[in-house]
């Protein structure tokens, strides 16, 4: 059976915050297989940084392999990186189809974007291992590093956990069978169900074309004009409704809607709603500017200095000093993740981007959006 590959667009930089990579339990099992096999935590740490910084290009998933071009920041080279996982045999797929076909809820869960642990347990009962374990992920990268995995393969594997979060059929594709192939196996009779079982009849019927859902509005609807109850400020209610509508729309579009701690959420409110900013006061002005420039990442860069690899900062300083006339800078001073030259400062984020800052009244203020290239961030300051 020929199974077509699937392509997935590259994740943008800072697609997810620091912390646990995968949300789903099967995505975390994928990450565990990667991390349990690795011998060098440093490569994993760099792989996580590369994944979050958007250094991984479009990912191609095919039976037995994942591939992508991964950009290396340190040597400015793009490496065609592959991670292999052994596909299931035809006999294993037949056993898998018979086992899960006996319970309609398993397929319904997959089609709903879920992979219940009972499905994986049922596959194991049939002698089929769906999720990878120690040593199952086989990285291959032409970079000069000898570690397995190198940072490029680790970045690819980490981003794959995001694909698995969104669609468990990606795992089945890597194992050798796509969604239509699995459903064909169920309909073909290799996965018989008890006579009279409604699920058997349902899977035997051809798929039904459902109408497209109505399009989302370009913006949340305007608030209704309703007289406020005594003691209720209409401006605050309108702000709450507008924020809830915006977050709900983002969730419907598949965007991440994080649950922030109190301080970042306070800054988010002030940045998004003038009413909230006015009530909170000017003490949050710098934080609001940082949030508007880069959200969570911008606030983290404003408030928390950290220590990236010394080679990263040294390389950036060398690049900044030796640019063309009109862009070049004085050598400046480096402290942790901050490069300072006169009234200009660049701050390097954990996501691998450079945030421009400008001195104002003895304080450093965010001066524009973050850039992948430190020279581009400096040009923004000098423009």
C-alpha positions in Angstrom: 0.0 0.0 0.0 1.5 3.3 -1.1 1.1 6.0 1.6 1.6 9.6 0.5 3.8 11.9 2.6 2.4 14.9 4.3 4.0 18.3 4.6 3.6 20.7 7.5 4.5 24.4 7.4 7.3 25.6 9.6 6.4 26.7 13.1 7.0 30.4 13.7 9.5 31.5 16.3 8.2 31.5 19.9 5.3 29.2 19.0 5.3 28.0 22.5 6.7 29.1 25.9 9.3 27.4 28.0 8.2 24.4 29.9 6.8 21.1 29.0 7.0 20.7 25.2 4.0 18.5 24.4 0.5 18.9 25.8 -1.0 15.5 24.9 0.1 12.4 26.8 1.2 10.7 23.5 3.2 13.8 22.5 4.9 13.6 25.9 5.6 9.9 25.3 7.3 10.8 22.0 9.5 13.4 23.8 10.3 10.9 26.5 11.5 8.4 23.9 13.8 11.1 22.5 15.1 12.2 25.9 15.6 8.7 27.3 17.8 7.8 24.3 19.9 10.9 24.3 23.4 10.8 25.9 24.0 14.6 25.8 21.6 16.8 27.7 23.4 19.8 26.2 22.2 18.8 22.7 18.7 18.4 23.9 18.8 21.8 25.5 20.0 23.4 22.3 17.4 21.4 20.3 14.6 22.8 22.5 16.0 26.3 21.9 16.2 25.7 18.1 12.7 24.4 18.1 11.2 27.3 19.9 13.3 29.8 17.9 11.8 28.6 14.6 15.0 27.2 13.2 13.2 24.1 11.8 11.8 24.5 8.3 8.8 22.7 6.9 8.4 19.2 8.2 7.7 16.2 5.9 6.2 13.1 7.5 6.3 9.9 5.6 6.2 6.2 6.5 9.3 5.5 8.6 10.7 9.0 8.6 10.5 12.7 9.4 12.6 15.2 7.6 13.2 19.0 7.6 15.9 21.5 6.9 17.2 22.9 10.2 19.2 26.1 10.3 22.2 26.3 12.6 22.7 29.7 14.2 26.3 29.2 15.1 27.7 28.2 11.7 24.9 29.7 9.6 24.4 26.4 7.7 21.2 24.6 6.8 21.2 20.8 7.4 18.8 18.4 5.9 17.9 16.4 9.0 16.0 13.1 9.3 14.5 11.2 12.2 13.5 7.6 11.4 11.0 5.3 13.1 10.4 1.7 12.0 7.0 1.3 10.2 4.6 -1.4 11.3 4.5 -4.5 9.1 1.4 -5.4 7.2 0.6 -8.2 9.7 0.9 -5.7 12.5 -1.5 -3.3 10.8 -4.0 -6.1 10.3 -3.9 -7.0 14.0 -4.1 -3.4 14.9 -7.1 -2.8 12.7 -9.0 -5.9 14.0 -8.3 -4.9 17.6 -9.4 -1.3 17.5 -12.3 -2.1 15.0 -13.9 -4.0 17.8 -14.6 -0.7 19.7 -16.0 2.2 17.7 -14.9 4.7 20.3 -11.3 4.2 19.4 -11.7 5.4 15.8 -14.1 8.1 16.9 -11.4 9.4 19.3 -8.7 9.4 16.7 -11.0 11.3 14.3 -11.6 13.8 17.1 -7.9 14.4 17.5 -7.5 12.2 20.6 -5.5 9.0 21.3 -6.9 7.4 24.4 -4.5 5.2 26.4 -7.0 2.4 26.0 -6.4 2.4 22.3 -2.6 2.1 22.8 -3.3 -0.6 25.4 -5.5 -2.5 22.9 -2.8 -2.2 20.2 -0.2 -3.6 22.7 -2.6 -6.5 23.5 -2.4 -7.3 19.7 1.4 -7.2 19.9 1.7 -3.8 18.2 3.7 -0.9 19.7 2.4 2.4 18.4 4.5 4.8 20.5 8.3 4.8 20.3 10.4 3.7 23.2 14.1 4.0 24.1 16.2 3.6 21.0 13.3 3.6 18.5 14.0 7.1 17.2 17.0 7.0 14.8 18.4 10.5 14.0 20.5 11.2 10.9 22.1 14.6 10.2 25.1 15.6 8.1 26.3 18.2 10.6 29.8 17.7 12.1 28.4 16.8 15.5 28.8 13.2 16.6 26.1 13.2 19.3 22.9 11.2 18.8 20.7 13.1 18.6 22.5 16.3 17.5 20.7 19.6 18.2 19.2 19.7 14.7 17.6 16.2 15.0 16.5 17.0 18.5 14.8 20.2 17.3 13.0 18.3 14.6 11.8 15.6 17.1 10.7 18.3 19.6 8.6 20.1 16.9 7.1 16.7 15.9 5.6 16.5 19.3 3.6 19.6 18.5 2.3 17.9 15.3 1.3 14.9 17.3 -0.5 17.1 19.8 -2.6 18.5 16.9 -3.2 15.2 15.0 -2.4 11.7 16.3 -2.8 10.4 12.7 0.7 11.9 12.2 2.1 9.1 14.4 0.1 6.5 12.4 1.5 7.9 9.1 5.1 7.6 10.4 4.2 4.0 11.4 3.1 3.4 7.8 -0.6 4.0 7.4 -2.4 7.2 6.8 -6.0 8.0 7.9 -7.7 6.9 4.8 -5.6 3.7 4.7 -6.6 2.8 8.2 -10.3 3.5 7.6 -10.1 1.4 4.4 -8.7 -1.4 6.4 -11.6 -1.3 8.7 -14.1 -1.2 5.9 -12.4 -4.0 3.9 -13.4 -6.7 6.4 -9.9 -7.2 7.9 -11.3 -5.6 11.0 -14.6 -7.5 11.5 -17.1 -6.4 14.2 -19.9 -8.5 15.7 -22.9 -8.9 13.5 -25.5 -6.2 13.9 -23.0 -3.8 15.5 -24.0 -0.3 14.5 -20.3 0.7 14.3 -19.7 -2.0 11.6 -22.5 -0.6 9.5 -21.3 3.0 10.0 -17.7 2.2 8.9 -19.0 0.2 5.9 -20.8 3.3 4.5 -19.0 5.8 2.3 -18.0 9.0 4.0 -20.6 11.8 4.1 -19.6 15.3 2.9 -20.5 17.7 5.6 -21.1 21.4 4.9 -18.3 23.8 5.7 -18.8 25.6 9.0 -19.7 29.3 8.8 -16.7 31.6 8.6 -15.5 33.3 11.7 -16.2 37.0 11.9 -13.3 39.4 11.1 -13.7 40.8 14.6 -15.7 40.1 17.8 -19.2 41.4 17.6 -19.9 44.7 19.2 -21.3 44.6 22.8 -25.0 44.9 23.2 -26.4 48.1 24.7 -27.8 46.9 28.0 -28.4 49.2 31.0 -25.8 48.3 33.7 -26.9 47.0 37.1 -26.2 49.3 40.0 -22.5 49.5 41.0 -21.4 47.9 37.7 -19.0 49.9 35.5 -20.1 49.4 31.8 -16.6 50.1 30.5 -15.2 47.2 32.6 -17.9 44.8 31.5 -17.4 45.8 27.8 -13.6 45.2 28.3 -14.2 41.7 29.8 -16.6 40.7 27.0 -14.2 41.9 24.3 -11.3 40.1 25.9 -13.3 36.8 26.3 -14.5 37.1 22.7 -11.0 37.7 21.4 -9.6 34.7 23.3 -12.5 32.4 22.2 -11.8 33.4 18.6 -8.1 32.6 18.9 -9.0 29.2 20.4 -11.3 28.5 17.4 -8.6 29.4 15.0 -6.2 26.9 16.8 -4.0 29.6 18.3 -2.5 29.0 21.7 -4.5 30.7 24.5 -2.2 30.5 27.6 -3.4 30.8 31.1 -1.0 33.5 32.5 0.0 34.1 36.1 -1.3 37.2 37.7 1.5 39.7 36.8 1.8 38.7 33.1 -2.0 38.7 32.8 -2.1 42.2 34.3 0.4 43.4 31.7 -1.6 41.7 29.0 -4.8 43.5 30.0 -3.0 46.8 30.2 -1.5 46.3 26.7 -4.7 45.2 25.1 -7.2 47.5 26.8 -6.7 51.3 27.4 -9.4 51.2 30.1 -7.3 48.6 32.1 -4.1 50.6 31.4 -5.6 53.8 32.7 -6.8 52.1 35.9 -3.5 50.3 36.6 -1.4 53.4 36.1 1.8 54.4 34.4 3.9 52.0 36.5 3.4 49.3 33.9 4.3 51.4 30.9 7.6 49.7 30.2 6.1 46.3 30.7 3.2 47.2 28.3 5.7 48.3 25.7 7.6 45.0 26.0 4.3 43.0 25.8 3.2 44.9 22.7 6.6 44.2 21.1 6.7 40.5 21.7 4.1 39.3 24.2 5.3 36.8 26.9 8.8 36.7 25.3 9.1 40.5 25.4 8.1 40.6 29.1 10.6 37.9 30.0 13.4 39.7 28.2 12.5 43.0 30.0 12.5 41.5 33.5 14.8 38.4 33.5 18.4 38.5 32.4 19.8 35.1 31.7 23.1 33.6 30.4 23.1 32.2 26.9 26.1 30.4 25.5 29.1 32.7 25.5 29.8 31.9 21.9 26.4 33.2 20.9 27.0 36.6 22.4 30.6 36.8 21.1 29.5 35.9 17.6 26.7 38.5 17.7 29.2 41.2 18.9 31.6 40.3 16.2 28.9 40.5 13.5 27.6 43.9 14.8 31.0 45.5 14.9 32.0 44.4 11.4 29.0 45.4 9.4 28.9 47.8 6.5 29.3 51.5 7.1 26.2 53.1 8.6 25.2 49.9 10.5 28.4 49.0 12.3 28.6 49.6 16.0 31.2 50.2 18.7 32.3 46.9 20.4 30.0 47.8 23.3 29.7 45.7 26.5 28.2 42.3 27.0 26.5 41.3 30.2 24.7 38.0 30.2 22.1 38.2 27.4 22.5 42.0 26.9 24.8 43.8 24.4 25.0 47.6 25.1 26.6 50.3 23.0 25.9 53.9 24.0 22.2 54.5 24.1 21.4 51.3 22.2 21.0 47.8 23.7 20.1 44.4 22.2 18.7 41.7 24.5 18.8 38.1 23.4 15.7 36.0 24.3 15.4 32.4 25.2 13.6 31.9 22.0 16.6 33.0 20.0 15.6 36.5 18.9 17.1 39.9 19.5 15.0 42.6 21.1 16.0 46.3 20.5 16.1 48.6 23.5 16.8 52.4 23.7 17.8 54.4 26.8 15.3 56.9 28.0 15.6 59.0 31.2 18.0 56.5 32.7 15.9 53.4 31.9 16.0 50.9 29.0 12.8 50.9 27.0 11.7 48.4 24.3 12.1 50.1 20.9 10.5 47.7 18.4 9.7 44.2 17.5 12.2 41.4 18.0 14.4 40.2 15.1 16.1 36.9 14.3 19.2 38.8 13.1 21.1 41.1 15.6 22.0 43.4 12.7 18.4 43.8 11.8 17.6 44.7 15.4 20.5 47.3 15.4 19.3 48.8 12.1 15.9 49.3 13.6 17.5 51.3 16.5 19.6 53.3 14.1 16.8 54.1 11.7 
